[in-house]
Amino acid sequence: MTVKNLYAYTLQPVAYEVSEEEQRNAQLVLSRSNYKIGKKAWLIMGAIIALAVLGIIFIKNYSTIFCWVAIVAVAIYLLVRTFGIEWYVKRKLKEVPVQEIKGIRLGVQPHGISMQQQMGMQTGNMTVGWKDIYEWYNTPEFILVNFKIKGQQGAYILPKRLDSKNFPFSTIRKHLTEVVGAPKAV
C-alpha cells in the first residue's frame, strides 16, 4: 500500500498556481453552460421546422415563401447560438484582466480545503469548510468549487494536474458529493 492509499488527505500543502490559460479555459467552459440550447427551444424549433416542411408539401396555389423564411430563421438562430455567442464570449473574456495566482498553497483536510498564503513576513491561513461550498463542477480538466464565507463569495479552480502532486481529488469528490451533492452539469 502506498502512502496515498493510507492517508487520503494532504500532509503538506501543495503549490497552487493557475495559469492565465487555465483560468480563461475555466471561464469559457462555465460560460458555455449558460448558453446551451434548452429542451423547450429544441421543441419549438422542431415544431417550426415540421410545420414549415408540411406547409411546403401541402400548400398548393399559395406562396410557400413564409415556410422557407421559417426554415432559414431557425438555421440562423442555430448558427448564432452555436458560433456567434461563443465568439462574442471569447472576445469579452480577453478584455477582462486575469488575476495572477501565485504564492498560495492548498491542502485537503477532513474539515475542508485549507489555504496558506505568504503575505510579507507572515503566513495567512484560511480554511474553506465543506459546508461553505454551495456548488461544484467536475470537468475533465479541472474541478471548480464555489464557496461563501462570511458573506464573501469565492472560487477555486483545481486543475487535475494537482492530483499527481499528492492533492487527492478522490477525497475532494467524496466530501463534495456527501456535503454539497452531485456536481453541476457543464
VOMIKOL-770892 format. One record per atom (N, C-alpha, C): chain; residue number from 1; x, y, z. Coordinates in nm, 4 decimals, decimal comma. Layout:
BEGIN
 mol seq        X        Y        Z
   A NUM        X        Y        Z
...
END
This chain:
BEGIN
 mol seq        X        Y        Z
   A   1   0,0833  -0,1185   0,0000
   A   1   0,0000   0,0000   0,0000
   A   1   0,0876   0,1246   0,0000
   A   2   0,0475   0,2198  -0,0781
   A   2   0,1239   0,3446  -0,0821
   A   2   0,0690   0,4412   0,0221
   A   3   0,1462   0,5456   0,0468
   A   3   0,1041   0,6466   0,1428
   A   3  -0,0253   0,7116   0,0962
   A   4  -0,0406   0,7285  -0,0341
   A   4  -0,1604   0,7916  -0,0886
   A   4  -0,2846   0,7091  -0,0558
   A   5  -0,2732   0,5791  -0,0511
   A   5  -0,3867   0,4944  -0,0191
   A   5  -0,4159   0,4925   0,1312
   A   6  -0,3106   0,5057   0,2137
   A   6  -0,3294   0,5026   0,3577
   A   6  -0,3935   0,6301   0,4098
   A   7  -0,3484   0,7440   0,3621
   A   7  -0,3959   0,8720   0,4124
   A   7  -0,4529   0,9513   0,2968
   A   8  -0,5803   0,9766   0,2991
   A   8  -0,6488   1,0383   0,1848
   A   8  -0,6454   1,1904   0,1883
   A   9  -0,5648   1,2495   0,2748
   A   9  -0,5571   1,3954   0,2841
   A   9  -0,4130   1,4388   0,2605
   A  10  -0,3907   1,5686   0,2457
   A  10  -0,2550   1,6166   0,2191
   A  10  -0,1804   1,6357   0,3502
   A  11  -0,0587   1,5836   0,3539
   A  11   0,0261   1,6019   0,4705
   A  11   0,0917   1,7406   0,4648
   A  12   0,1320   1,7817   0,3469
   A  12   0,1904   1,9139   0,3235
   A  12   0,1078   1,9837   0,2170
   A  13   0,0726   2,1109   0,2362
   A  13   0,0004   2,1825   0,1300
   A  13   0,0847   2,1876   0,0029
   A  14   0,0189   2,1801  -0,1115
   A  14   0,0886   2,1820  -0,2399
   A  14   0,0753   2,3201  -0,3027
   A  15   0,1730   2,3538  -0,3848
   A  15   0,1714   2,4835  -0,4525
   A  15   0,0506   2,4924  -0,5444
   A  16  -0,0210   2,6021  -0,5342
   A  16  -0,1414   2,6245  -0,6137
   A  16  -0,1153   2,7428  -0,7052
   A  17  -0,0852   2,7113  -0,8291
   A  17  -0,0633   2,8142  -0,9287
   A  17  -0,1480   2,7791  -1,0503
   A  18  -0,2315   2,8734  -1,0900
   A  18  -0,3199   2,8529  -1,2037
   A  18  -0,2810   2,9547  -1,3094
   A  19  -0,2478   2,9060  -1,4267
   A  19  -0,2033   2,9951  -1,5344
   A  19  -0,3202   3,0740  -1,5913
   A  20  -0,2876   3,1769  -1,6662
   A  20  -0,3898   3,2585  -1,7319
   A  20  -0,4718   3,1729  -1,8284
   A  21  -0,4039   3,0833  -1,9000
   A  21  -0,4733   2,9954  -1,9950
   A  21  -0,5738   2,9047  -1,9243
   A  22  -0,5347   2,8492  -1,8092
   A  22  -0,6259   2,7632  -1,7335
   A  22  -0,7462   2,8419  -1,6810
   A  23  -0,7212   2,9642  -1,6366
   A  23  -0,8324   3,0468  -1,5886
   A  23  -0,9286   3,0806  -1,7022
   A  24  -0,8755   3,1188  -1,8171
   A  24  -0,9602   3,1526  -1,9320
   A  24  -1,0389   3,0298  -1,9794
   A  25  -0,9738   2,9135  -1,9780
   A  25  -1,0424   2,7903  -2,0177
   A  25  -1,1575   2,7596  -1,9218
   A  26  -1,1348   2,7755  -1,7927
   A  26  -1,2404   2,7510  -1,6947
   A  26  -1,3557   2,8492  -1,7141
   A  27  -1,3240   2,9766  -1,7396
   A  27  -1,4289   3,0761  -1,7628
   A  27  -1,5104   3,0410  -1,8869
   A  28  -1,4420   2,9965  -1,9924
   A  28  -1,5109   2,9624  -2,1164
   A  28  -1,6006   2,8403  -2,0977
   A  29  -1,5507   2,7387  -2,0283
   A  29  -1,6305   2,6180  -2,0041
   A  29  -1,7559   2,6515  -1,9237
   A  30  -1,7408   2,7355  -1,8220
   A  30  -1,8565   2,7722  -1,7404
   A  30  -1,9535   2,8614  -1,8164
   A  31  -1,9023   2,9475  -1,9018
   A  31  -1,9931   3,0326  -1,9792
   A  31  -2,0709   2,9498  -2,0820
   A  32  -2,0094   2,8436  -2,1342
   A  32  -2,0806   2,7558  -2,2276
   A  32  -2,2030   2,6938  -2,1622
   A  33  -2,1927   2,6644  -2,0341
   A  33  -2,3070   2,6035  -1,9661
   A  33  -2,4237   2,7015  -1,9538
   A  34  -2,3959   2,8311  -1,9652
   A  34  -2,5017   2,9312  -1,9546
   A  34  -2,5775   2,9528  -2,0845
   A  35  -2,5170   2,9204  -2,1973
   A  35  -2,5882   2,9457  -2,3226
   A  35  -2,6136   2,8188  -2,4038
   A  36  -2,6349   2,7091  -2,3340
   A  36  -2,6779   2,5864  -2,4011
   A  36  -2,8223   2,6037  -2,4462
   A  37  -2,8553   2,5389  -2,5561
   A  37  -2,9923   2,5445  -2,6059
   A  37  -3,0762   2,4463  -2,5246
   A  38  -3,1809   2,4971  -2,4645
   A  38  -3,2647   2,4176  -2,3750
   A  38  -3,3625   2,3276  -2,4505
   A  39  -3,4230   2,2388  -2,3762
   A  39  -3,5181   2,1429  -2,4320
   A  39  -3,6384   2,2148  -2,4942
   A  40  -3,6855   2,3192  -2,4279
   A  40  -3,8009   2,3938  -2,4772
   A  40  -3,7686   2,4582  -2,6131
   A  41  -3,6486   2,5156  -2,6257
   A  41  -3,6093   2,5786  -2,7535
   A  41  -3,6005   2,4742  -2,8645
   A  42  -3,5456   2,3553  -2,8327
   A  42  -3,5385   2,2487  -2,9340
   A  42  -3,6787   2,2062  -2,9781
   A  43  -3,7710   2,1971  -2,8840
   A  43  -3,9079   2,1588  -2,9187
   A  43  -3,9745   2,2645  -3,0079
   A  44  -3,9537   2,3906  -2,9755
   A  44  -4,0112   2,4981  -3,0568
   A  44  -3,9518   2,4967  -3,1977
   A  45  -3,8191   2,4816  -3,2058
   A  45  -3,7554   2,4774  -3,3383
   A  45  -3,8028   2,3563  -3,4183
   A  46  -3,8188   2,2425  -3,3523
   A  46  -3,8684   2,1229  -3,4204
   A  46  -4,0096   2,1435  -3,4734
   A  47  -4,0937   2,2064  -3,3930
   A  47  -4,2305   2,2326  -3,4365
   A  47  -4,2331   2,3291  -3,5547
   A  48  -4,1496   2,4329  -3,5501
   A  48  -4,1431   2,5292  -3,6612
   A  48  -4,0978   2,4601  -3,7892
   A  49  -3,9933   2,3795  -3,7796
   A  49  -3,9423   2,3085  -3,8979
   A  49  -4,0482   2,2114  -3,9509
   A  50  -4,1142   2,1375  -3,8609
   A  50  -4,2169   2,0411  -3,9039
   A  50  -4,3317   2,1119  -3,9753
   A  51  -4,3789   2,2224  -3,9187
   A  51  -4,4874   2,2974  -3,9821
   A  51  -4,4437   2,3578  -4,1156
   A  52  -4,3190   2,4055  -4,1210
   A  52  -4,2688   2,4633  -4,2453
   A  52  -4,2583   2,3571  -4,3546
   A  53  -4,2089   2,2402  -4,3219
   A  53  -4,1984   2,1321  -4,4212
   A  53  -4,3376   2,0868  -4,4648
   A  54  -4,4290   2,0738  -4,3704
   A  54  -4,5666   2,0379  -4,4068
   A  54  -4,6297   2,1453  -4,4950
   A  55  -4,5998   2,2707  -4,4663
   A  55  -4,6508   2,3799  -4,5494
   A  55  -4,5968   2,3729  -4,6908
   A  56  -4,4701   2,3426  -4,7057
   A  56  -4,4091   2,3316  -4,8392
   A  56  -4,4718   2,2152  -4,9165
   A  57  -4,4994   2,1039  -4,8461
   A  57  -4,5549   1,9853  -4,9120
   A  57  -4,7018   2,0037  -4,9480
   A  58  -4,7825   2,0532  -4,8545
   A  58  -4,9271   2,0507  -4,8724
   A  58  -4,9900   2,1793  -4,9260
   A  59  -4,9235   2,2899  -4,9181
   A  59  -4,9854   2,4134  -4,9667
   A  59  -4,9683   2,4203  -5,1182
   A  60  -5,0813   2,4325  -5,1852
   A  60  -5,0810   2,4428  -5,3313
   A  60  -5,1439   2,5774  -5,3693
   A  61  -5,1003   2,6304  -5,4785
   A  61  -5,1535   2,7550  -5,5320
   A  61  -5,1319   2,8744  -5,4392
   A  62  -5,0524   2,8607  -5,3386
   A  62  -5,0188   2,9718  -5,2493
   A  62  -4,8672   2,9827  -5,2441
   A  63  -4,8224   3,0955  -5,2023
   A  63  -4,6783   3,1157  -5,1876
   A  63  -4,6299   3,0443  -5,0614
   A  64  -4,5260   2,9683  -5,0749
   A  64  -4,4689   2,8982  -4,9602
   A  64  -4,3446   2,9701  -4,9076
   A  65  -4,3303   3,0966  -4,9453
   A  65  -4,2111   3,1705  -4,9039
   A  65  -4,2013   3,1812  -4,7517
   A  66  -4,3161   3,1941  -4,6819
   A  66  -4,3112   3,2048  -4,5354
   A  66  -4,2566   3,0766  -4,4729
   A  67  -4,2771   2,9630  -4,5379
   A  67  -4,2230   2,8357  -4,4873
   A  67  -4,0709   2,8337  -4,5010
   A  68  -4,0218   2,8804  -4,6150
   A  68  -3,8772   2,8871  -4,6369
   A  68  -3,8132   2,9887  -4,5419
   A  69  -3,8812   3,0998  -4,5184
   A  69  -3,8294   3,2001  -4,4248
   A  69  -3,8192   3,1407  -4,2843
   A  70  -3,9173   3,0626  -4,2436
   A  70  -3,9144   2,9991  -4,1117
   A  70  -3,7957   2,9035  -4,0995
   A  71  -3,7694   2,8248  -4,2032
   A  71  -3,6565   2,7306  -4,2007
   A  71  -3,5247   2,8067  -4,1937
   A  72  -3,5116   2,9121  -4,2711
   A  72  -3,3895   2,9932  -4,2696
   A  72  -3,3724   3,0611  -4,1334
   A  73  -3,4824   3,1093  -4,0758
   A  73  -3,4742   3,1744  -3,9446
   A  73  -3,4248   3,0767  -3,8375
   A  74  -3,4729   2,9541  -3,8395
   A  74  -3,4267   2,8531  -3,7437
   A  74  -3,2782   2,8236  -3,7657
   A  75  -3,2364   2,8138  -3,8915
   A  75  -3,0949   2,7874  -3,9218
   A  75  -3,0068   2,9021  -3,8728
   A  76  -3,0498   3,0244  -3,8949
   A  76  -2,9719   3,1406  -3,8483
   A  76  -2,9650   3,1422  -3,6960
   A  77  -3,0764   3,1142  -3,6315
   A  77  -3,0791   3,1091  -3,4845
   A  77  -2,9779   3,0064  -3,4323
   A  78  -2,9771   2,8867  -3,4935
   A  78  -2,8830   2,7825  -3,4500
   A  78  -2,7383   2,8248  -3,4719
   A  79  -2,7083   2,8881  -3,5849
   A  79  -2,5724   2,9339  -3,6119
   A  79  -2,5279   3,0402  -3,5117
   A  80  -2,6167   3,1338  -3,4820
   A  80  -2,5823   3,2386  -3,3857
   A  80  -2,5607   3,1784  -3,2474
   A  81  -2,6505   3,0900  -3,2045
   A  81  -2,6357   3,0284  -3,0725
   A  81  -2,5130   2,9391  -3,0636
   A  82  -2,4772   2,8736  -3,1735
   A  82  -2,3648   2,7803  -3,1708
   A  82  -2,2303   2,8511  -3,1844
   A  83  -2,2182   2,9396  -3,2817
   A  83  -2,0878   3,0002  -3,3097
   A  83  -2,0784   3,1465  -3,2678
   A  84  -2,1832   3,2213  -3,2854
   A  84  -2,1792   3,3647  -3,2584
   A  84  -2,1586   3,3979  -3,1122
   A  85  -2,2330   3,3310  -3,0256
   A  85  -2,2219   3,3614  -2,8828
   A  85  -2,0855   3,3203  -2,8295
   A  86  -2,0338   3,2068  -2,8726
   A  86  -1,9012   3,1645  -2,8249
   A  86  -1,7930   3,2622  -2,8708
   A  87  -1,8012   3,3082  -2,9942
   A  87  -1,7055   3,4068  -3,0440
   A  87  -1,7123   3,5339  -2,9596
   A  88  -1,8335   3,5801  -2,9294
   A  88  -1,8530   3,7011  -2,8506
   A  88  -1,7978   3,6827  -2,7091
   A  89  -1,8254   3,5684  -2,6467
   A  89  -1,7777   3,5422  -2,5109
   A  89  -1,6252   3,5380  -2,5075
   A  90  -1,5634   3,4719  -2,6046
   A  90  -1,4162   3,4675  -2,6098
   A  90  -1,3588   3,6075  -2,6220
   A  91  -1,4208   3,6894  -2,7051
   A  91  -1,3740   3,8269  -2,7247
   A  91  -1,3865   3,9066  -2,5948
   A  92  -1,4970   3,8937  -2,5253
   A  92  -1,5181   3,9665  -2,3998
   A  92  -1,4259   3,9163  -2,2888
   A  93  -1,3992   3,7851  -2,2858
   A  93  -1,3100   3,7315  -2,1829
   A  93  -1,1676   3,7833  -2,1995
   A  94  -1,1262   3,8086  -2,3227
   A  94  -0,9917   3,8625  -2,3460
   A  94  -0,9786   4,0053  -2,2950
   A  95  -1,0904   4,0773  -2,2871
   A  95  -1,0877   4,2157  -2,2398
   A  95  -1,0748   4,2243  -2,0877
   A  96  -1,1167   4,1200  -2,0171
   A  96  -1,1141   4,1202  -1,8712
   A  96  -0,9778   4,0711  -1,8241
   A  97  -0,9093   4,1483  -1,7380
   A  97  -0,7793   4,1016  -1,6889
   A  97  -0,7948   3,9810  -1,5970
   A  98  -0,6951   3,8944  -1,6004
   A  98  -0,6952   3,7738  -1,5181
   A  98  -0,6015   3,7968  -1,4010
   A  99  -0,6476   3,7609  -1,2824
   A  99  -0,5667   3,7778  -1,1629
   A  99  -0,4605   3,6690  -1,1562
   A 100  -0,3365   3,7094  -1,1320
   A 100  -0,2275   3,6131  -1,1217
   A 100  -0,2380   3,5397  -0,9883
   A 101  -0,2335   3,4070  -0,9959
   A 101  -0,2437   3,3245  -0,8756
   A 101  -0,1086   3,2583  -0,8526
   A 102  -0,0362   3,3097  -0,7544
   A 102   0,0952   3,2543  -0,7189
   A 102   0,1162   3,2705  -0,5693
   A 103   0,2035   3,1906  -0,5156
   A 103   0,2381   3,2011  -0,3745
   A 103   0,1332   3,1451  -0,2795
   A 104   0,0427   3,0667  -0,3319
   A 104  -0,0622   3,0067  -0,2497
   A 104  -0,0372   2,8558  -0,2436
   A 105  -0,0641   2,7987  -0,1279
   A 105  -0,0518   2,6545  -0,1105
   A 105  -0,1859   2,6026  -0,0589
   A 106  -0,2316   2,4919  -0,1178
   A 106  -0,3592   2,4315  -0,0794
   A 106  -0,3375   2,2919  -0,0223
   A 107  -0,4272   2,2564   0,0680
   A 107  -0,4254   2,1225   0,1246
   A 107  -0,5676   2,0731   0,1443
   A 108  -0,5849   1,9435   0,1448
   A 108  -0,7164   1,8827   0,1664
   A 108  -0,7152   1,8203   0,3050
   A 109  -0,8118   1,8617   0,3873
   A 109  -0,8211   1,8147   0,5249
   A 109  -0,9620   1,7590   0,5485
   A 110  -0,9823   1,6841   0,6553
   A 110  -1,1153   1,6282   0,6817
   A 110  -1,2246   1,7350   0,6971
   A 111  -1,1869   1,8554   0,7387
   A 111  -1,2854   1,9610   0,7614
   A 111  -1,3010   2,0559   0,6421
   A 112  -1,2145   2,0468   0,5403
   A 112  -1,2270   2,1333   0,4237
   A 112  -1,0972   2,1497   0,3475
   A 113  -1,0944   2,2509   0,2624
   A 113  -0,9745   2,2825   0,1834
   A 113  -0,9031   2,3964   0,2542
   A 114  -0,7775   2,3726   0,2922
   A 114  -0,7008   2,4748   0,3628
   A 114  -0,6110   2,5483   0,2642
   A 115  -0,5915   2,6779   0,2908
   A 115  -0,5092   2,7613   0,2040
   A 115  -0,4085   2,8356   0,2900
   A 116  -0,2861   2,8404   0,2422
   A 116  -0,1810   2,9195   0,3059
   A 116  -0,1275   3,0166   0,2026
   A 117  -0,1105   3,1429   0,2452
   A 117  -0,0561   3,2425   0,1549
   A 117   0,0450   3,3268   0,2305
   A 118   0,1592   3,3450   0,1675
   A 118   0,2646   3,4265   0,2257
   A 118   0,2320   3,5731   0,1994
   A 119   0,2195   3,6515   0,3073
   A 119   0,1918   3,7944   0,2958
   A 119   0,3023   3,8685   0,3707
   A 120   0,4019   3,9117   0,2952
   A 120   0,5172   3,9756   0,3578
   A 120   0,5942   3,8731   0,4382
   A 121   0,6113   3,9010   0,5681
   A 121   0,6839   3,8088   0,6558
   A 121   0,5897   3,7110   0,7259
   A 122   0,4596   3,7297   0,7103
   A 122   0,3637   3,6447   0,7794
   A 122   0,2965   3,5486   0,6814
   A 123   0,2500   3,4384   0,7360
   A 123   0,1740   3,3420   0,6569
   A 123   0,0287   3,3477   0,7002
   A 124  -0,0590   3,3724   0,6041
   A 124  -0,2022   3,3744   0,6321
   A 124  -0,2624   3,2380   0,6053
   A 125  -0,3528   3,1964   0,6910
   A 125  -0,4193   3,0664   0,6774
   A 125  -0,5697   3,0874   0,6669
   A 126  -0,6335   3,0081   0,5842
   A 126  -0,7782   3,0110   0,5710
   A 126  -0,8245   2,8700   0,5366
   A 127  -0,9390   2,8332   0,5875
   A 127  -0,9963   2,7034   0,5541
   A 127  -1,1376   2,7242   0,5014
   A 128  -1,1631   2,6652   0,3870
   A 128  -1,2975   2,6638   0,3301
   A 128  -1,3572   2,5296   0,3703
   A 129  -1,4520   2,5345   0,4629
   A 129  -1,5158   2,4117   0,5103
   A 129  -1,6016   2,3503   0,4005
   A 130  -1,6212   2,2214   0,4082
   A 130  -1,7033   2,1537   0,3069
   A 130  -1,8446   2,2105   0,3067
   A 131  -1,8922   2,2527   0,4237
   A 131  -2,0278   2,3085   0,4337
   A 131  -2,0364   2,4486   0,3729
   A 132  -1,9227   2,5164   0,3548
   A 132  -1,9206   2,6513   0,2955
   A 132  -1,9305   2,6475   0,1433
   A 133  -1,9081   2,5322   0,0844
   A 133  -1,9140   2,5174  -0,0616
   A 133  -2,0589   2,4936  -0,1007
   A 134  -2,1109   2,5765  -0,1917
   A 134  -2,2513   2,5633  -0,2292
   A 134  -2,2721   2,5017  -0,3672
   A 135  -2,1692   2,4958  -0,4517
   A 135  -2,1812   2,4259  -0,5799
   A 135  -2,0418   2,3907  -0,6300
   A 136  -2,0385   2,2884  -0,7163
   A 136  -1,9106   2,2491  -0,7758
   A 136  -1,9345   2,1896  -0,9125
   A 137  -1,8314   2,2007  -0,9959
   A 137  -1,8340   2,1498  -1,1325
   A 137  -1,7165   2,0548  -1,1482
   A 138  -1,7400   1,9435  -1,2150
   A 138  -1,6348   1,8458  -1,2400
   A 138  -1,6188   1,8307  -1,3911
   A 139  -1,5062   1,8760  -1,4444
   A 139  -1,4781   1,8642  -1,5873
   A 139  -1,3549   1,7769  -1,6055
   A 140  -1,3238   1,7365  -1,7274
   A 140  -1,2024   1,6563  -1,7489
   A 140  -1,0732   1,7298  -1,7147
   A 141  -1,0738   1,8643  -1,7213
   A 141  -0,9520   1,9414  -1,6968
   A 141  -0,9393   1,9932  -1,5539
   A 142  -1,0510   2,0175  -1,4861
   A 142  -1,0448   2,0798  -1,3548
   A 142  -1,1715   2,0529  -1,2745
   A 143  -1,1614   2,0836  -1,1455
   A 143  -1,2781   2,0895  -1,0575
   A 143  -1,2889   2,2352  -1,0150
   A 144  -1,4081   2,2903  -1,0242
   A 144  -1,4318   2,4269  -0,9787
   A 144  -1,5267   2,4212  -0,8609
   A 145  -1,4875   2,4840  -0,7505
   A 145  -1,5752   2,4906  -0,6338
   A 145  -1,6068   2,6365  -0,6050
   A 146  -1,7337   2,6664  -0,5837
   A 146  -1,7782   2,7999  -0,5440
   A 146  -1,8172   2,7936  -0,3974
   A 147  -1,7700   2,8907  -0,3199
   A 147  -1,7976   2,8910  -0,1774
   A 147  -1,8355   3,0306  -0,1300
   A 148  -1,8930   3,0342  -0,0097
   A 148  -1,9327   3,1602   0,0522
   A 148  -1,8944   3,1532   0,1993
   A 149  -1,8107   3,2478   0,2416
   A 149  -1,7668   3,2549   0,3807
   A 149  -1,7903   3,3970   0,4298
   A 150  -1,8652   3,4105   0,5367
   A 150  -1,8947   3,5405   0,5981
   A 150  -1,9462   3,6414   0,4957
   A 151  -2,0344   3,5969   0,4086
   A 151  -2,0940   3,6850   0,3088
   A 151  -2,0075   3,7118   0,1866
   A 152  -1,8853   3,6629   0,1847
   A 152  -1,7937   3,6824   0,0727
   A 152  -1,7939   3,5573  -0,0136
   A 153  -1,8085   3,5760  -0,1452
   A 153  -1,8048   3,4629  -0,2369
   A 153  -1,6637   3,4451  -0,2915
   A 154  -1,6299   3,3201  -0,3195
   A 154  -1,5011   3,2879  -0,3774
   A 154  -1,5106   3,1596  -0,4566
   A 155  -1,4028   3,1280  -0,5240
   A 155  -1,3991   3,0061  -0,6048
   A 155  -1,2559   2,9556  -0,6130
   A 156  -1,2443   2,8265  -0,6258
   A 156  -1,1154   2,7627  -0,6533
   A 156  -1,1270   2,6880  -0,7846
   A 157  -1,0319   2,7098  -0,8735
   A 157  -1,0165   2,6274  -0,9925
   A 157  -0,9064   2,5280  -0,9564
   A 158  -0,9406   2,4021  -0,9479
   A 158  -0,8437   2,2995  -0,9096
   A 158  -0,8070   2,2173  -1,0327
   A 159  -0,6942   2,2512  -1,0983
   A 159  -0,6545   2,1751  -1,2177
   A 159  -0,6243   2,0302  -1,1819
   A 160  -0,6601   1,9390  -1,2702
   A 160  -0,6416   1,7956  -1,2447
   A 160  -0,4935   1,7585  -1,2321
   A 161  -0,4048   1,8440  -1,2800
   A 161  -0,2616   1,8137  -1,2673
   A 161  -0,2167   1,8126  -1,1209
   A 162  -0,2937   1,8755  -1,0325
   A 162  -0,2595   1,8744  -0,8902
   A 162  -0,2755   1,7355  -0,8297
   A 163  -0,3566   1,6505  -0,8919
   A 163  -0,3787   1,5153  -0,8403
   A 163  -0,2485   1,4365  -0,8358
   A 164  -0,1583   1,4640  -0,9287
   A 164  -0,0301   1,3930  -0,9310
   A 164   0,0664   1,4464  -0,8259
   A 165   0,0334   1,5569  -0,7614
   A 165   0,1206   1,6160  -0,6593
   A 165   0,0694   1,5866  -0,5182
   A 166   0,0081   1,4716  -0,4992
   A 166  -0,0471   1,4309  -0,3697
   A 166  -0,1560   1,5253  -0,3203
   A 167  -0,2352   1,5757  -0,4118
   A 167  -0,3536   1,6552  -0,3801
   A 167  -0,4724   1,5684  -0,4180
   A 168  -0,5316   1,4961  -0,3226
   A 168  -0,6253   1,3867  -0,3519
   A 168  -0,7631   1,4312  -0,4036
   A 169  -0,7805   1,4234  -0,5336
   A 169  -0,9082   1,4592  -0,5947
   A 169  -1,0191   1,3618  -0,5564
   A 170  -0,9846   1,2365  -0,5335
   A 170  -1,0878   1,1391  -0,4949
   A 170  -1,1491   1,1780  -0,3598
   A 171  -1,0673   1,2268  -0,2678
   A 171  -1,1176   1,2713  -0,1377
   A 171  -1,2043   1,3953  -0,1532
   A 172  -1,1619   1,4885  -0,2383
   A 172  -1,2401   1,6101  -0,2623
   A 172  -1,3768   1,5726  -0,3193
   A 173  -1,3771   1,4871  -0,4215
   A 173  -1,5039   1,4448  -0,4811
   A 173  -1,5943   1,3776  -0,3782
   A 174  -1,5358   1,2927  -0,2933
   A 174  -1,6132   1,2210  -0,1921
   A 174  -1,6803   1,3195  -0,0967
   A 175  -1,6041   1,4144  -0,0432
   A 175  -1,6603   1,5120   0,0500
   A 175  -1,7634   1,6022  -0,0180
   A 176  -1,7330   1,6468  -0,1399
   A 176  -1,8267   1,7344  -0,2098
   A 176  -1,9579   1,6630  -0,2406
   A 177  -1,9496   1,5368  -0,2800
   A 177  -2,0708   1,4599  -0,3093
   A 177  -2,1534   1,4396  -0,1826
   A 178  -2,0861   1,4112  -0,0702
   A 178  -2,1566   1,3890   0,0568
   A 178  -2,2203   1,5160   0,1090
   A 179  -2,1489   1,6283   0,1040
   A 179  -2,1951   1,7512   0,1677
   A 179  -2,2763   1,8389   0,0731
   A 180  -2,2271   1,8591  -0,0497
   A 180  -2,2909   1,9521  -0,1438
   A 180  -2,3894   1,8798  -0,2348
   A 181  -2,3554   1,7606  -0,2760
   A 181  -2,4389   1,6851  -0,3696
   A 181  -2,3629   1,6604  -0,4996
   A 182  -2,4342   1,6208  -0,6002
   A 182  -2,3739   1,5896  -0,7299
   A 182  -2,3192   1,7176  -0,7941
   A 183  -2,2157   1,7035  -0,8784
   A 183  -2,1640   1,8231  -0,9461
   A 183  -2,2649   1,8790  -1,0450
   A 184  -2,2581   2,0111  -1,0643
   A 184  -2,3464   2,0745  -1,1627
   A 184  -2,2978   2,0389  -1,3028
   A 185  -2,3915   2,0293  -1,3931
   A 185  -2,3582   1,9960  -1,5321
   A 185  -2,2956   2,1168  -1,6002
   A 186  -2,1952   2,0870  -1,6807
   A 186  -2,1289   2,1939  -1,7580
   A 186  -2,1700   2,1833  -1,9023
END
